[in-house]
Amino acid sequence: MCKKTSCCQQSSCLYAANKPVKSGFLFNFVALFITSAIFLFMISAQKVLITCFTLLTAVFFTATATVAGSVCNPPASLVAAQINYTSASLLWSVDPLANSYVVRFRQVGSSNWTENPLLQNEAVFYLLPCQQYEFQVQSVCDEGPGGFGNSLYITTQGCSDTYCFAYGGNTNFEWIEAFALNEITNASGVNYGYGNFTSLNTDLQQGETYNLTLQPGFSGSAFGEYWRVWIDFNRDNDFSDVGELVFDAGSVNSETVNALLSIPLTVPVGETRLRVSMKWMNEGDAPPLPCETFDFGETEDYGVHIVAPNCSGLNAAATTTPAACGQTNGSITVTVWGGEAPYTVFWNTGQTSFTINGLPNGTYAYLVTDANGCTITQQATVVNAGAPALSVSSVTPDACNQQNGAATVSITGGTIPYIYSWSHNPLLNAPTATGLAAGSYMVSVTDANNCAAQISVTVSSIAGPSLSVNSASNPTCGQSNGFIGLLASGGVAPLSYQWSHDSGVAGNLAFNLAAGSYSCTVTDSNGCTDVETVNIISQSNITLSVASALPEGCNLNNGSITVTPGSSATPPFIYVWSHNNALNSATATNLDAGTYSVTVQDALGCTAQTTASVGTSNSAPDINVVTSVAANCGQPTGSISVISINGIGPFTYSWSHNPALNSPSAGGLLAGAYTVTVYATNGCFDTYTAIVPNTGAPALNPVTVTNDLCGTAIGTASVLASGGTPPYTYTWSNGQTGPAATGLTEGTYTVTATDNSGCIAIQTVTVVNVLSLSNVSFFIQEATCGQNNGFILASPVGGVPPITYNWSNGATTALNNNLAAGSYTLTATDANGCSVVKTEMLPGTPVPVAVASVNAATCGFANGSVQITVLGGTPPFDYQWENPGFTGPDLSGIASGSYAVTVTDANTCTATTTATVANLAAPVLSVLQETPATCGQNNGAIWITATGGTTPYNYSAPFNVFGFAQNLSPGTYTTTVTDATGCTAMAMAQVLQIPPPQLSAQSTPANCNEADGSVTVTLNGGTPPYNYLWLTDGTQWNTTDTVFSFSNLPAGNYTLQVTDADGCTSEITSTVTQENAPQINLPQIIETDAGSEIVLDVTTPDATYLWSTGDTTPGISAGPGLYWVEVTVNGCTAYAETLVVITGINTPEAQNNFKVYPNPVNNLLWIENTTYATSGILEWQLTDVWGKNIVAHHRHTPLFYPFSINMQGMAPGLYLLHLSNGTQKEVKKIVKH
């Protein structure tokens, strides 16, 4: 089955340039599964289906042809789907080889084409009203464009109805009795040749078939009638276009005709006219034409409205992709079902594809049109799938700078799944990051829509405990009485301490310390530690010397002693004398002769002791030791013997171990010191102390000592015993044995030597740490604002210059500067190679980062805002904007532009950022089209488009959602467009008035029967170029002249129609009269009542006459119909014609003297006298409305009896019953069913 100009069979389609009408018709066959070639087929047309679409033909074909090369042919068909005042919707058949199409059009008579490239096989074109246009379509294939196809001519609406006149004569014999089509059922009856029933209108749907009933009417015998029906589908005010003859009976028929009338699917919708013509045809006559005047029959016009098929089945739905992240990346796809394909879509954005992309959030309107012209308008909303928002859920600080911090973020919004990336590890795709050092971290998240969000997370540092020396006391006097007190700050309690010299010391204080290096490690509850090392040095014992000792004069207790502390002692001093413990003075007086000891203690608690003797004067005795016998091996076997010289004897003695011993000799003594006092008789005395050595015990030779260096325990000490009874054993105070001790650090050591007899010898040795480099102290300046501006200054403690420095960052001087915050390790080495390694953490102040959040200004107003968020840095912050007058972190009510701010924190660290406030501008309107109102009609149009702003747009009336307004009268129109943000714009456009052409005419008469008359027409106004049509002889001139003068014209009426470029038409008729010709006074139309007698009289002196009835008299009696007459005087003939039409019924005087029933009547019609005299004769006659006798004159008597007339067998219609009693007449209208 071929639809339109194509045939489809299974999976393939046949296409032809025209409808197949005969065997051997050539089709192009395109197989859907083959794209490389086109096959040619010969088709045999088997049957034309006249009961369906006129473009449908049943065909049978066989695939017997050769392969031809690819040809880019134009589409096989081009039709107008809808024609309006200022637009036309066109469809054309799909070319399977075409990638796109080009449609061109022009006004008829113009040489300038307008071309439109299109992807689909339908489009809407905006045109001028009441203009005739020529359209052609071209296919564009892979190899390029083909040729343009056949032309389609259309005329837009807006022209006044100028349909030609059609008329049938002698309707007193035959007429159109009734016409029925769809909703029109019109028993029209006789209309005297032509009936205008365009006020009766019915809808006819594209593609539908309707029952058509055509009923003739006859006054007598029935005649063979030929019926034709036309519809002006393209509304060009004629019925001459192809396809507008919609019914052709094909033969004559005297009966009622019942037929099917099909409306092609491709005709445009809209109001138009239907013409039906019934013509009696004599042998050799042609069928009726739409603009014909013929002798027998009738023509009628009706209104029809071509409508699109029922559009309730057309549906559309839109699927949307959100505009993610607030960007213009949304999309809408429209799916259409129902109706009839192909479909087109038109968006309020001007796009015409079924999927539109790159959309911001908002509501969009679209119009879907199917192949039947059915439309559906819907909206689709693209929502904003917001970007994800990040927040910080938890942060675990970095404790002890051990990179053990953690951070967790959470997400709201966005579209799962999410992808994470951390600044310190871009591959970390998790909401939690662990193992973090203190600092700022940026985490980014991207959702399924590729929307991204960022947030900065700051991991703080919980510092571990820090130890510092609160107080320290060096050991004094060579004793273990040193003290260290440490102070811990920071850290998280509780704190624990571990000392290097004694694990049992649990606190921050260490006592009873000898000189040396001591380390303490403090640990907090987080396991953070700090170590502090303190070196304390030993202060050697002080000395005390006797400054003076004055003797006692002969035991008068007037001696004195003065002592002086050595330079190593630290004042103030405390003195304790042996003879008077309460005496706290460097000088003791009132002393008697003798020996005195004094002990001094300095401010450091060191003590020294010395002995001084006070002698005597005045011949005091003087003691000399005679003998001193040693004690053997610690036994009391020693003895002392003294002798006194000088002095005055006799002498008495007193010994210290036995004061009662009054003898110059003492025996049985142990090894030790013994004092003896001898007294002279004059009271003077002398005191002497003698030593009883220990003989037989070993003795230790002087110690050989090697001092420690750098605290590396390389000191040594060695002794050698002699005497006593070998062999010897040696015991050192640090637990070593043997005559030598090694690995000694600074300190005092005791060695005991024991001989074989058990006699012992004891010796003390001191090992000194020779000027060791014991420590390095630091002075630091922290790095600020994230810059490299910190420094560390190292100061060595001890050591032998020069000192060398080796820093972990490569620096080699005591001052390590231009440093960023961080950990730095120093190795300091002195000239002896002693080194100290120490690490210092250089703190830094965080750098602020300014982040701007911006809200755009809209509509050009100052309603934007900026919010500054500071990440990092140290509050409080100061904000300095480059824009005068702005303070603080937030700006509001600002216009579009750039706003720069410098943020300074409490450490004078700065951050600078610039925020750009965009302007979401109001839409900008452009006037695309201003179509003038032409011909005095309200047919102007304006098309305004909006760009910019934020879609969708809302246009104020009278403009639709696409900014188009039509059917406008002349004037100025203003529209306000509001976009999605509320911004507005106004545009003004003007519809001009283009008046129609103005015509004026003058004529000169022609002499009788001569062609010597003339007509001159002058044209003013209108819009050139013009089209001209002379209606006298059908000749048409196309010229731009505005004055026309035609001569050599015979008498007659000359009509000029002028149509300008705007489609406005003006018409003028000029009559060339005939001089010396008879004057005929005969109206063109004579209206009369049925039953009235009409006499046509054209009496002229000296004339001969010829009527259309054949009569040659000056006057004739006339019934309804068209009459002409020729009047000749002296060989000069004048012609005139008139149309007699019945407009009513002449009913004389009384109308109620007779009762007629039933009326309407089928069979017997009864007449009953009501008021006339009962005697007399009644005359009656039955005629049609034209006055033609149906039943001749009859007489009836008497009057008082009812009588009947048999109307059975008479044709349905309107009849007149004429009644008369001789003096009175009455006419009754009778309706026959």
Secondary structure, DSSP 8 states (H G I E B T S, - for coil): -EETTEEEETTEEEE-SS---STTEEEEEEETT--S-EEEEEEEEEEE-TTS-TT-EEEEE-----EE-------S-EEEEEE-SSEEEEEE---TTEEEEEEEEEETT----EEEEESSSEEEEE--TT-EEEEEEEEEETTEEEEE---EEEE-S---------EE--TTTEEEEEEEETTEEE-----TTEEEEEEEEEEEETT-EEEEEEEEEESSS---EEEEEEE-TT-SS-S-STT-EEEE--S-BSS-EEEEEE--TTS-BEEEEEEEEEEE--TT-----TT-EESSEEEEEEEEEEE---GGG-EEEEEEE-EETTSS-EEEEEEEESS-S--EEEETTS--SSEEEEE-SEEEEEEEE-TTS-EEEEEEEE-EE---EEEEEEEE-EETTSS-EEEEEEEESS-SS-EEEESS-TT--SSEEEEE-SEEEEEEEE-TT--EEEEEEEE-EE---EEEEEEEE--BTTSS-EEEEEEEESS-S--EEEESS-TT--SSEEEEE-SEEEEEEEE-TT--EEEEEEEE--B----EEEEEEE-EESSSS-EEEEEEE-TT--SS-EEEESS-TT--SSEEEEE-SEEEEEEEE-TTS-EEEEEEEE-EESS--EEEEEEEE-EETTSS-EEEEEEEESS-SS-EEEESS-TT--SSEEEEE-SEEEEEEEE-TTS-EEEEEEEE-EESSEEE---EEE-B-TTSS-EEEE--EEESSS--EEEETTS-BSSEEEEE-SEEEEEEEE-TTS-EEEEEEEE-B-S-EEEEEEEEE-B-TTSS-EEEEEEEEE--S--EEEETTS--SSEEEEE-SEEEEEEEE-TTS-EEEEEEEE-B----EEEEEEE-EETTSS-EEEEEEEESS-SS-EEEESSTT--SSEEEEE-SEEEEEEEE-TTS-EEEEEEEE-EE---EEEEEEEE-EETTSS-EEEEEEEESSSS--EE-TT--TTSEEEEE-SEEEEEEEE-TTS-EEEEEEEE-EE---EEEEEEE-EETT---EEEEEEEESS-SS-EEEETTT--------SEEEEEEE-SEEEEEEEE-TT--EEEEEEEE-EETS------SEEEEEET--EEEE---TTEEEEETTS--SSEEEE-SEEEEEEEEETTEEEEEEEEEEEEEE---S---SEEEESSSBSSEEEEEESSS-SSS-EEEEEEETTS-EEEEEEEE--TTS-EEEE-TTS-SEEEEEEEE-SS-EEEEEEEE-
